[in-house]
């Protein structure tokens, strides 16, 4: 199993300017990762009345997988956070981002590489990052 890490970004710029800033930072990170970027996971969300956030999950080493023959079933894993205030960046890292990195690191390389990720915007204190990963993978 490969260890997964993440890099988180945030922007306090309003509206589209904040999202554009995050898109540029995510793009730069993906370019920095080289071939490891082919299995990277990106989640972005804006926060009502707060910072927009993005997180890039990536394998610490290149994952070389043969073509998959079959994927059967999907499992949902998620991490939820109720932040006390919008700028609670440390809690985002400790509770949400690190929770998903740990989940990715616990999966087989094929499961982690083929997983899909999504994030919700925070409103009224709640935010969620969800990871869907294959239950079984045949190589």
N, C-alpha and C positions, 0 to 999 in steps of 0.2 A: 504494500500500500504506500502510496505517495503522500507526503505531508503537503497540506494546502495552507497558503497564507493569504493575506488580503492587504489591500491598501484602500483607505477610505478618504473621501474628499468631501468638502462642503463649501457652499457659497452663500453668502448673505446678500448677494446682489439680487435685485428684484426681477421678477418675471423671466422673460426669455433670456436676458443677459446672464442670469445665474445659471440657467440650464446650458447655455452655450459655453460658459466657462467650464462647467463640469464635463461636457462632451469633449472639449479640448484636452482636459487633464486625463480623462479616461483613454482617449486616443493615444496620447503620449505614453501612458503606462503600457498599453497593449503593444505599441511599437517597441518599447524597451524590453518586453518579454520575449520577443523573437518567436521561435517555434512553439514555445510554451503557451502562447496566446491562443492557439487553436482550440484549447480546452478551457480557456478562461471563462469565468462567469461574471456578468456585469448586471448590477441592479441600480436603478436610479429612481429617486422620488423627490417631489417637492414637499415642503411642509407648510401647511396653511399658517400664515403669520410667523414664519421662521425660516431657517436655512434650508436650502436644497441640498440633498446628499446623494453621493454615488459611492459604490464600493465595487472593487474588482477583486475577485477571488482567483487565485492562480496556483498551479502546481509548482512546488519547489524544484522539481526536475521534469525533464521532458517525458511525456507518457507516449510510448510507442505501442499502439494497439493494432493487431491484425484486423481486417474487416470483420464486422460483426455479422453473425449468421442469424441471430434472433434476439429480440428483447421481449420478455414476457412480463407483463404487469408493471405497475408504477406505484411507488410509495411516496407519500407526502410527508416531509418533515418541515417544521417551521419554528421560528423563534419570534416571540412577541415581546414587546417592550412598552411599558407605560412610563414615559419620561415625565419628570416633574416640570420641566421647562424645555423650550425648544433648543437651547444651547447646551443641553446635557450630553455633550459629545463623549465624555468618558463612559457613561452608561451605555451609549450606543455601541462603543467598541467592546466593552467588557461583556455585555449581556447579549447583544444581537449579532454583531459581526464575528466575534470569537466563537459564538455558538454554532454558526453556520460553517466556519472554518473547521471546527472540531468534527462536525457531522461529515463534511467532505473527506476529511482525513481518515475517518472510520470506515469509509466505503472502499470496495475494491477499486482499482484504477479504472476499470471499464465502467462501473456504476458512476463514479465521480465524473469521469470524462463526458459521459452521455447525459448527465443531469441537466435540468433546466431550472432557472431561478427567476423570481419576481419579488418586487417590493411594493408595499403600499405607502401612500402618503400619510404622514402623521396628522391626525386631527383629534382634538380633545384628548391629547396625551398618548394615544395608541399608535404603534407602528408595527409592521410585521415583515419579515423576510421569509419567503417560502422556497424550499428546494424540492423538486420532484426528481426522483431517481429510479432507474429500472430495478425491479425486484430481482430479476434474473437476466443475465446476459450470456449468450452463447457465442464464443469466439470461433 
